């Protein structure tokens, strides 16, 4: 039951009270004296303008007499909010501080003892969202972010969109002052909105703005459930600022029991038909994209592929299939799809793009598969429910569309395949093994041979950077937690030559294509891996780094071990190529596309930047002969539990 | 100018271009500079080693005539460079630079690549 409620009258009283307090600073208790300190000579010595007046301080800090009277045992709404978060096992809240959620901030660090959730200090709300994204993909646990409902959410929007496109749940908690009579003049108004979530509603799955504390508990639990039900996505809860600060009777409040949704599995009849087609097919191909979340899912996909010896093409949004296995035929994807008589897509966002080639210059699209090839999709795309942002991709016309969670469906599909598989057919399917073994070994050897070109070049080749890195980490329990927007930016060397045989060794990329994902997502993932004893590696593009480099400070501050290797090609590489292409087509200015795409003059010293944020660093390395030793030293730093950065000046790709 | 004259001129220009591309006096240094300033290296790498986005050009590049033809009309994702922006002399110099790139080591001679095998 609510005990007290602030009012405009009380606030005016607080204001007057604080004037008196400030005026009597010399005689008040220590805590208040410290609060008044900036108004003394220290500020003047720094050449500061006028120190804040008592009224300004009162407006900013809004000290209320009754708050000072509270005992440590007094229970506030924001304490209850923390209890709700604890009930959901939300491990971390990624946030920078903000006045509209100051009360829950205080409750997290004092009432909640900064544990479950722990407050992770961020430098930007986009970083908060990206960290929660990376954290989920590494740990499988849903984290929270907190920000202002207006200015904070505007910053967070891009990070949320990346998470939306990546099917990653995030609890987005927004501060917002609903009652206009409670808003101080100025920023309190600018930081309030009638409908704060409206800004991101197109790319959060669900949202609410509860007006009571009991309503908050239900909204949080309900939102958590919705976020973690496939398709998993961010949700947003707006928290009233005044409500957070109100005193309550804990006994009158209830936290609803969280009832996780049983993940939807494919319908039995549809799976039997899929199994029948898979067993009968002569040239089946399995495509996996945002499929594997767990070790069990990783093992299940391998089991399914081995049952029928079907090649797997991993589209790379997750680490779905071991690159070391002969059925990993990702590099042969286009050829295999063209020959296929059955293509099954698991959690493939753009299945149309798998079986069609977009027409250029007014020409119609052409199929990439033979006429008569059977097409099956298994995934949650059919359960997608938004339309403005076009992440749902083009409509794929298929023979069987199974709306279900792909990973949860694998065990039942495996059983259906076992039932459909005769001993004679098993023997026949075994004949596929040797050709796939040869193709796999050949593709690997071709990549090994290709890696040597430009090996001693300066700037450092991406093959040299990636393979020296591999040598440095291969004996650790490693995870490549980020390569920014795309692994193609380093010519996909890791997946061509590293041994990815565990589900956590790669977490995909910034799914929305929003720049600024790489570093904070890596920090979030590394935070998860710290607890799991894994060694986190981040290949960091320079352009992406400059969007959110404050995440390095977060890694240093929270002692998050993470090895960041800068792919410092001193430019926005992809865009350089695109503008060059247009300039050539138009027959003009072929030496000018670097304008606006180059990050040079001055070249950024990322090692110094890292040092400035308390991160061990080496570089810039332009001589490839110096790279291996720098990486070795960096690995030792990370193994001590700290972040490290090695700045490598690289070829474009 | 009649059509025959135009055709003859075109043939002569084409031959001249091919001769130029194969010119022994082509400048490796100038070719390298052009390779870096004309956008080639972004996709092909500073030594023409190729990337995930573009074909490897070196070592042992195709003959200069072939390079010239490819630059003028690649038929691939690479947009063509016309003679207005990269003349035949430029193309010949670029071809000379690519021809100057030395052969790469064997992967077996590089510790980071030697004995590298997927653990099947």
Interface residues (C-beta under 8 A of the other chain):
Chain A: X323 X324 X325 X326 X437 X440 X441 X444 X448 X449 X450 X451 X452 X453 X454 X455 X457 X459 X461 X462 X464 X467 X468 X470 X471 X488 X490 X491 X492 X497 X499 X501 X573 X576 X577 X580 X581 X582 X583 X584 X585 X587 X588 X589 X590 X591 X593 X628 X651 X652 X653
Chain B: X37 X38 X39 X41 X42 X43 X45 X46 X47 X49 X50 X51 X52 X53 X56 X58 X59 X77 X78 X79 X80 X81 X82 X84 X85 X86 X104 X105 X106 X107 X110 X111 X112 X113 X116 X117 X118 X119 X120
